[in-house]
Amino acid sequence: MSRTGATTTRREIRAERRAERRAHADYTGGVYGSMLAASVVLGAGSLGDFPRFELVLLLLLTSVVFWVAHVHAQLFGARLAQRVPDRRVVLRVCRDEWPIVNASLPPAAAVAVSPLLGLDVRGALWLALAVAVAGQVGWSVAAAYRAGASRRLTAVTASVNLVLGLLIVGLKLVLTH
């Protein structure tokens, strides 16, 4: 007996849970994390030349700090008033807020590979900022799509997030010139 009914059932239950998590995924953290990454790049860029390794660390560590803050707020803001969260709830909240960290990965990767593209530090900052803004728009489109929004509403949310991203780009232009 290589497969038992109990094993198949457990696999089916795990697959069903994964599908349910994907169906109820909230991409708000991804949008927020992309804006955070753009803001970190903006702040780092306004300070002058920033070593790439430090910027990669700053992007990743800032997103982790904000992730922890969001997890804490979710767990102890509303939930503690109702009841003490159990391990399952803590893990779910950690997973639900993880897009904040995921959103910092592409801009950090852009900075890391920028020397391979022949970019100086300033070029790396612009590349990371562009990647963060693109991520912000992408996360908002994914959220709208997942929520079943119409094409029009998806275009509206993409446009709003693009405008917000361009505002950050505008701030970079003003602060560095």
LUMLUMMAR-534082 format. One line per field, with one value per residue: residue number from 1; x, y, z of N, C-alpha, C, O, CB in turn. Coordinates in steps of 0.001 Angstrom, whole numbers, plus 500000, padded with zeros to 6 digits. Glycine has a CB too. Example, Ala and Ser with C-alpha at 12.3 -4.5 7.8 and 13.67 -1.06 7.14 Angstrom:
<sites>
resi	[1_2]
n.X	[513190_512850]
n.Y	[494310_497750]
n.Z	[507800_507080]
ca.X	[512300_513670]
ca.Y	[495500_498940]
ca.Z	[507800_507140]
c.X	[513200_512900]
c.Y	[496700_500030]
c.Z	[507800_507870]
o.X	[514236_513409]
o.Y	[496681_501138]
o.Z	[508465_508039]
cb.X	[511308_514084]
cb.Y	[495527_499402]
cb.Z	[509046_505725]
</sites>
This chain:
<sites>
resi	[1_2_3_4_5_6_7_8_9_10_11_12_13_14_15_16_17_18_19_20_21_22_23_24_25_26_27_28_29_30_31_32_33_34_35_36_37_38_39_40_41_42_43_44_45_46_47_48_49_50_51_52_53_54_55_56_57_58_59_60_61_62_63_64_65_66_67_68_69_70_71_72_73_74_75_76_77_78_79_80_81_82_83_84_85_86_87_88_89_90_91_92_93_94_95_96_97_98_99_100_101_102_103_104_105_106_107_108_109_110_111_112_113_114_115_116_117_118_119_120_121_122_123_124_125_126_127_128_129_130_131_132_133_134_135_136_137_138_139_140_141_142_143_144_145_146_147_148_149_150_151_152_153_154_155_156_157_158_159_160_161_162_163_164_165_166_167_168_169_170_171_172_173_174_175_176_177]
n.X	[500838_501062_499838_497675_494261_494067_496452_496135_493893_494887_496750_495035_493591_495641_496301_493881_493757_495975_495079_492866_494133_495519_493355_492267_494229_495842_497020_497750_499895_502008_501751_502094_504648_506168_505935_507222_509811_510478_510499_512627_514742_514577_515175_517776_519074_518953_520837_523241_526013_525595_526753_526281_525871_525129_522749_521168_521006_519710_517231_516191_516283_514757_512267_511765_511620_509318_507522_507509_506421_503863_502854_502870_501017_498709_498376_498340_496915_494060_493418_494318_492600_490367_491101_493911_496242_496731_499296_498780_497300_499202_501171_499655_499120_501740_502420_500458_501246_503691_504072_505018_507750_508452_508043_510252_512297_512673_513558_515898_517338_517697_519478_521619_522366_523034_525769_526485_525072_526412_525932_526376_526367_524348_522800_522012_520332_518246_517342_516476_514432_512665_512012_510751_508495_507262_506709_504904_502702_502244_501592_499204_497571_497530_496167_493674_492857_492760_490725_488614_487957_486661_487911_488107_488161_490501_492315_492032_493019_495640_496475_496233_498155_500409_500557_501035_503533_504965_504897_506692_508983_509095_509637_512192_513545_513319_514647_517240_518242]
n.Y	[498813_501832_504289_505612_506047_507938_509410_510540_512068_513903_515204_516314_518015_519797_520865_522072_524004_525588_526544_527997_529979_531319_532280_534094_535916_538901_541721_544135_544598_544212_546386_548450_547754_548112_550867_551640_550658_552291_554726_554348_554134_556689_558242_557319_558043_560808_561425_561377_559649_556243_553286_550270_547726_548477_549799_547694_546125_548014_548295_545651_545160_547290_546653_544275_545196_546820_544823_543266_545197_545483_542875_542760_544825_543730_541380_542215_544518_544429_541742_540994_542254_540712_537961_535963_535360_532230_529846_529132_531311_533344_532481_532626_535385_536346_535239_536472_539139_539080_539939_542571_542349_540794_542657_544283_542851_542799_545587_545582_543529_544726_546795_545209_543881_545952_546775_544894_545786_547977_550300_553238_554266_556164_555554_553015_553651_554953_552850_551017_552539_552756_550054_549578_551264_550114_547633_548396_549220_546785_545056_546266_545849_543054_542637_543792_542185_539663_540165_540221_542495_544815_545511_548206_549225_548002_549287_551857_551566_550833_553155_555079_554096_554324_557114_557793_556554_558040_560491_560028_559699_562291_563681_562723_563853_566580_566682_565896_567673]
n.Z	[500000_498858_498917_501172_502174_504200_503938_501387_501905_503805_502195_500297_501945_502754_500236_499615_501651_500947_498467_499330_500886_498866_497396_499159_499445_500423_499006_499950_501660_499879_498112_499950_500927_498595_498240_500555_500022_497833_499147_500931_499115_498046_500336_500899_498556_498653_500470_499277_497696_498172_499447_497656_498892_501471_500894_499896_502229_503870_502552_502802_505620_506623_505569_506932_509567_509386_508684_511039_512732_511605_511953_514734_515286_514129_515635_518340_518433_517623_518143_520728_522447_522178_522514_523547_521017_519354_518328_515645_514668_514962_513122_510747_510578_510379_507879_506266_506340_505120_502382_502580_503056_500823_498783_498937_497867_494924_494354_495950_494736_492257_492896_493707_491316_489701_489156_487224_485115_484418_485832_487793_491284_491497_489228_490012_492140_490786_489184_491162_492294_490114_489807_492255_492051_489821_490959_492931_491377_490085_492272_493079_490854_490836_493240_492654_490516_491790_493552_491882_490501_488088_484745_484390_487042_487858_486188_487223_489870_489272_487988_490050_491836_490224_489953_492649_492950_491064_492314_494384_492832_491811_494175_494624_492481_493130_495590_494958_493184]
ca.X	[500000_501897_499030_496513_493190_494374_497499_495515_493003_495721_497283_493933_493294_496716_496139_492699_494135_496830_494228_492057_495013_495762_492112_492005_495463_495701_498248_497951_501267_502901_501676_502717_506073_506791_506040_508264_511095_510725_510834_513980_515653_514530_515936_519188_519585_519071_521991_524458_526401_525305_527285_525219_525604_524381_521388_520471_520689_518722_515943_515712_516064_513625_511027_511565_511156_507918_506757_507331_505484_502515_502449_502571_499759_497610_498195_498098_495991_492666_493230_494557_491398_489391_491685_495333_496369_497463_500395_498233_496942_500457_501778_498832_499352_503097_502342_499626_501979_504979_504287_505810_509156_508585_508080_511585_513278_513072_514442_517196_518015_518090_520708_522683_522831_523319_527126_526516_524462_527282_525375_527027_525457_523185_521990_521421_519211_517132_516823_515731_513207_511771_511538_509805_507248_506638_506186_503711_501618_501983_500872_497824_496853_497307_495111_492398_492527_492403_489441_487571_487593_486499_489108_488124_488626_491904_493057_492010_493965_496990_496774_496445_499450_501445_500658_501717_504933_505576_505102_507949_510025_509169_510357_513616_514076_513408_515643_518599_518643]
ca.Y	[500000_503019_505465_505281_507041_509006_510242_511305_513041_514965_515975_517096_519087_520784_521540_522928_525152_526463_527205_528976_531104_532087_532948_535189_536679_540351_542283_545464_544657_544362_547790_549226_547437_548749_552300_551736_550483_553519_555776_554061_554524_558150_558755_556990_558812_562226_561574_561321_558299_555240_551997_549349_546690_549122_550066_546407_545813_548984_547911_544396_545278_548189_545925_543315_545960_547190_543576_542960_546187_545136_541647_543154_545577_542796_540434_542790_545629_544000_540384_540854_542691_539626_536786_535785_534567_530965_529695_529102_532689_534082_532094_533151_536826_536511_534931_537480_540406_538856_540722_543776_541967_540382_543832_544903_541988_543257_546760_545192_542781_545702_547434_544205_543545_547175_546823_544066_546583_549129_551478_553745_554249_556995_554747_551931_554234_555175_551531_550491_553332_552334_548698_549698_551844_549064_546660_548984_549114_545357_544529_546788_545151_541686_542699_544047_540983_538616_540535_540129_543842_545016_546057_549658_549438_547590_550395_552983_551312_550895_554575_555748_553677_554913_558524_557825_556247_559187_561525_559691_560040_563750_564091_562412_564878_567850_566586_565665_568729]
ca.Z	[500000_498798_499251_501984_502122_505161_503352_500310_502525_504365_501058_499736_502900_502639_498944_499733_502484_500143_497479_500048_501241_497637_497021_500085_499619_500497_498472_500508_502152_498738_497673_501019_500941_497432_498557_501571_499344_497067_500119_501423_498034_498001_501476_500736_497436_498985_501351_498474_497277_499183_498983_497231_499900_502559_500420_499869_503628_504347_501973_503390_507058_506859_505296_508020_510733_509146_508750_512462_513274_511131_512642_516112_515294_513846_516731_519649_518337_517678_518630_522157_523145_522103_523158_523267_519784_519440_517367_514285_514317_514817_511845_509660_510491_509832_506444_505605_506265_504447_501155_502862_502841_499417_497920_498968_497204_493582_494360_496504_493679_491230_493385_493726_489960_488949_488578_486023_484054_484185_486482_488988_492439_491151_488317_490807_492884_489852_488809_492313_492415_489027_490121_493376_491532_488997_491901_493554_490394_489891_493441_493087_489782_491321_494263_491979_489765_492746_494162_490867_490060_486648_484089_484649_488412_487873_485573_488162_490970_488702_487742_491341_492364_489380_490344_493945_492686_490381_493337_495045_491857_491811_495385_494419_491575_493857_496663_494466_492237]
c.X	[500878_501120_497822_495480_493471_495433_496930_494628_493799_496308_496214_493582_494360_496594_494949_493000_495019_496008_493368_492892_495282_494529_491829_493232_495173_497037_498516_499384_502278_502928_502413_504230_506815_506954_507138_509645_511451_511135_512241_515002_515718_515371_517418_519812_519773_520257_523304_524763_526256_525881_526154_524863_524786_522951_520573_520066_519610_517326_515369_515389_514911_512315_510744_511058_509689_507015_506476_506327_504050_501999_502054_501233_498562_497322_497748_497196_494566_492505_493378_493336_490356_489888_493154_495469_497162_498510_499904_497897_498210_501104_500987_499064_500746_503101_501556_500364_503299_505136_505035_507285_509369_508736_509446_512617_513648_513918_515836_517999_518493_519382_521867_523227_523225_524758_527242_525920_525283_526777_526227_525989_524191_522233_521300_520221_518003_516503_515978_514413_512197_511188_510516_508467_506518_506027_504911_502514_501245_501211_499430_496982_496555_496188_493745_491938_492032_491048_488295_487105_487460_487797_489229_488666_490092_492776_493114_493024_495400_497404_497049_497813_500607_501651_501385_503210_505651_505757_506406_509127_510212_509902_511849_514259_514290_514528_517060_519071_518551]
c.Y	[501244_504272_505004_506381_508211_509947_511120_512397_514201_515829_516865_518265_520170_521559_522496_524172_526124_527224_528279_530192_531970_532877_534153_536065_538177_540951_543695_545624_544812_545781_548667_548999_548050_550247_552531_551626_551734_554653_555579_554481_556046_558741_558513_557835_560279_562485_561568_559896_557331_553927_551002_548316_547269_549403_548772_546019_546741_548643_546679_544545_546225_547463_544904_544034_546352_545955_543205_543927_545874_543869_541977_543878_544666_541891_541092_544011_545183_542656_540247_541277_541575_538387_536708_534910_533286_530908_529760_530514_533519_533763_532633_534645_537103_536289_536013_538801_540299_539608_542038_543492_541566_541580_544509_544097_542467_544540_546436_544419_543720_546409_546448_543904_544778_547271_545989_544797_547837_550413_551918_553759_555041_556239_553602_552438_554442_553848_550952_551239_552933_550951_548743_550255_550815_547987_547145_548869_547641_544738_545008_546111_543713_541650_542893_542814_539884_538887_540465_541483_543893_545554_547548_549948_549037_548690_551603_552760_551340_552348_555330_555375_554193_556381_558652_557531_557404_560369_561284_560012_561558_564277_563838_563478_566214_567800_566418_566735_570093]
c.Z	[500000_499175_500051_501828_503037_504604_502253_500886_503118_503263_500458_500642_502818_501333_498982_500572_501710_499114_498138_500443_500016_497243_497902_500317_499557_500066_498977_500996_501032_498209_498683_501045_499763_497653_499594_500926_498537_497996_500686_500376_497943_499121_501337_499631_497757_499911_500578_498063_498444_498686_498719_498295_501055_502137_500363_501290_504181_503815_502663_504878_507393_506617_506397_509276_510561_509171_510200_513085_512851_511802_514075_516187_515058_515038_518030_519623_518550_518371_520145_522966_523181_522838_522781_522015_520021_518320_515928_513805_514097_513474_510658_509480_509932_508323_505689_505416_505502_503125_501369_502606_501382_498490_497908_498182_495788_493579_494925_495459_492570_491631_493304_492334_489151_488439_487298_484825_483737_484823_487658_490121_492138_490209_489041_491601_491974_489418_489940_492494_491339_489301_491256_492901_490659_489890_492563_492627_490194_491045_493443_492006_490215_492356_493618_491213_490697_493382_493156_490363_488534_486058_484369_486049_488559_487276_486506_489275_490473_488489_489037_491903_491523_489745_491688_493778_492007_491317_494091_494119_491804_493035_495239_493534_492305_494889_496159_493488_492875]
o.X	[501379_501700_497066_495789_493155_495328_497218_494625_493420_496357_496461_493308_494024_496763_495013_492550_494839_496219_493164_492413_495276_494640_491221_493275_494371_498065_499415_500012_503301_503990_503237_505001_507965_507980_507889_510545_512597_512017_512964_516009_516796_516185_518228_520949_520655_520643_524369_523884_526736_525527_525192_523687_523863_522031_519404_518923_518702_516349_514204_514336_514171_511357_509584_510169_508904_505874_505345_505478_503127_500828_501020_500409_497525_496167_496878_496761_493941_491543_492652_493069_489554_489184_493584_494876_498128_498591_500547_498182_498282_501539_501579_499190_500914_503711_501952_500129_503957_506273_505628_507984_510364_509483_509765_513693_514836_514918_516838_519203_519573_520273_522967_524430_523704_524959_528005_526218_524898_527157_526735_524859_523090_521015_520159_519212_516872_515282_514880_513391_511008_510007_509521_507414_505300_504940_503956_501431_500064_500272_498525_495804_495455_495359_492775_490764_491011_490310_487134_485991_488072_488679_490327_489526_490837_493849_494132_493804_496288_498540_497986_498544_501680_502788_502247_504048_506798_506676_507135_510148_511338_510696_512670_515367_515306_515273_518004_520209_518849]
o.Y	[501653_505221_504124_507496_509353_511161_512316_513526_515360_517053_518030_519368_521355_522778_523599_525268_527338_528419_529350_531322_533198_534021_535125_536854_538644_540710_544374_546659_545473_546318_549506_549951_548465_550828_553503_552405_552183_555446_556553_555109_556619_559635_559395_558290_560930_563636_561737_559035_557580_553487_550921_548066_546625_549261_548764_545630_546295_548701_546665_544101_545985_547635_544694_543533_546227_546030_542870_543518_545989_543799_541520_543580_544810_541667_540576_544487_545527_542457_539477_540729_541503_537830_537319_533833_533263_531805_530380_530866_534306_534669_533054_535122_537997_537056_536418_539506_541311_539903_542566_544308_541958_541517_545235_544606_542536_544589_546956_544631_543527_546600_546808_543692_544648_547817_546335_544478_548650_551504_551096_553312_554620_556285_553256_551743_554140_553739_550451_550630_552789_550710_548020_549765_550669_547487_546387_548466_547298_543973_544241_545831_543211_540741_542234_542447_539249_537958_540630_541612_543110_546001_548072_550813_549671_548990_552293_553658_551820_552727_556125_556237_554472_556844_559515_558186_557713_561167_562227_560535_562052_565212_564643_563943_566882_568767_566766_566683_571098]
o.Z	[501048_499703_499638_501406_502701_504777_502198_500394_502949_503388_500149_500171_502813_501319_498439_500240_501800_498910_497567_500347_500102_496802_497453_501261_498749_500700_498479_500773_501210_497895_498322_501170_499906_497301_499512_501243_498557_497666_500897_500703_497782_498888_501622_499759_497198_500116_501170_498078_499549_497592_499482_498561_501554_502942_500746_501529_504882_504561_503059_505335_508347_507371_506754_509965_511501_509627_510553_513878_513656_512177_514564_517052_515706_515399_518731_520671_519553_519113_520775_524035_524112_523680_521803_521953_520783_517481_515081_512660_513153_512764_509664_508352_509102_507578_504596_504435_505262_502758_500427_502005_500773_497513_496967_497867_495473_492862_494435_495316_492012_490804_492884_492181_488024_487354_486395_483674_482896_484398_488420_489929_492492_490378_488736_491722_492355_489302_489697_492812_491624_489053_491219_493310_490753_489601_492730_493051_490141_490821_493774_492225_489987_492349_493994_491261_490432_493713_493529_489855_487808_486791_484558_486221_489306_487798_486568_489594_491178_488774_489112_492389_492057_489837_491850_494397_492330_491134_494398_494567_491759_492937_495679_493802_492119_495045_496869_493019_492230]
cb.X	[499049_502487_498586_496901_491864_494850_498634_494700_492149_496841_497844_492702_493202_498092_495956_491532_494864_497929_493338_491431_496349_496176_490952_491517_496499_495289_498196_496966_501583_502497_500185_502100_506268_505958_504681_508081_511055_509473_509805_514141_515198_513079_515448_519359_518673_517781_522000_525638_527854_523764_528269_525635_526932_525067_521422_521367_521949_519121_516091_516754_517335_513718_511104_512884_512028_507779_507514_508686_505871_502515_503592_503689_499791_497938_499470_499387_496123_492091_494202_495770_490815_489087_490935_496079_497042_496485_501122_496977_496059_501426_501882_497347_499185_504080_501684_498356_502248_505158_502966_505595_509565_507375_507030_512053_512738_511839_513804_517011_517078_516963_520529_522175_521748_523023_528150_525765_523045_527446_523958_527634_526155_523648_522851_522472_519627_517618_517980_516576_513526_512522_512725_510389_507539_507678_507220_503957_502035_503281_501568_497821_497681_498601_495389_492521_493742_493473_489522_486402_488642_485323_489063_486701_487758_492096_492413_490596_493670_497058_495616_495327_499514_501074_499248_501078_505040_504728_503916_507967_509663_507773_509816_513790_513120_512069_515310_518677_517775]
cb.Y	[500002_503172_506242_505093_506409_508410_509376_510384_512371_514375_515037_516212_518532_520099_520508_522143_524679_525652_526178_528339_530591_531157_531977_534640_536287_540827_542284_545723_543422_543422_548258_548856_545941_548492_552849_550641_549242_553920_555792_552553_553915_558653_558131_555496_558674_562725_560469_561911_558284_555126_551414_548638_546089_550426_550739_545302_545910_550413_547648_543297_545756_549432_545224_542557_547224_547921_542433_543031_547603_544955_540592_544047_546676_541945_539689_543148_546307_543927_539479_541676_543941_539284_535480_535142_535395_529747_528377_528209_533329_533747_530576_532874_537489_535532_533549_537713_540916_537391_541016_544255_540799_539553_544819_545062_540574_543484_547888_544339_541705_546738_547941_542929_542780_548364_546328_542761_546978_549343_551205_555178_554824_558322_554200_551324_555571_555956_550569_550595_554837_552329_547777_550601_553143_548431_546342_550459_549763_544618_544952_548324_545164_541111_543839_545247_540500_538496_541943_539377_544868_545984_545803_550258_548644_546265_550794_553175_549960_550114_555238_555371_552169_554775_559170_556808_555005_559604_561554_558194_559488_564347_563348_561001_565077_568179_565443_564314_568691]
cb.Z	[501215_497411_497964_503473_502492_506499_502803_499388_503608_505222_499979_499518_504341_502725_497813_500353_503754_499445_496763_501291_501837_496489_497093_501403_498544_501950_496973_501652_502948_497639_497518_502379_500939_496168_499081_502640_498422_496259_501264_501768_496676_498101_502748_500424_496274_499635_502387_499241_496743_499467_500022_495966_500432_502990_499028_499233_504490_503921_500474_503196_507735_505959_503928_508326_510940_507794_508043_513213_512812_509608_512618_516674_514235_512617_516966_520277_517004_516284_517955_522572_522475_520644_522750_524495_518684_519348_517600_514228_515428_515972_511750_509927_511876_510514_506227_506405_507655_504195_500519_504327_503788_498989_498356_500409_497133_492749_495178_497785_493098_491002_494843_494357_489216_489808_489603_486264_484451_482719_486943_488743_493688_490491_487191_491764_493523_488613_488459_493598_492313_487686_490505_494485_490715_488028_492950_493920_489036_489706_494746_492877_488460_491925_495262_491024_488971_493830_494754_491411_490540_486351_482564_484495_489401_487096_484235_488756_491636_487365_486999_492350_492446_487887_490429_494916_491831_489188_494324_495455_490446_491749_496614_493779_490379_494543_497564_493805_490978]
</sites>
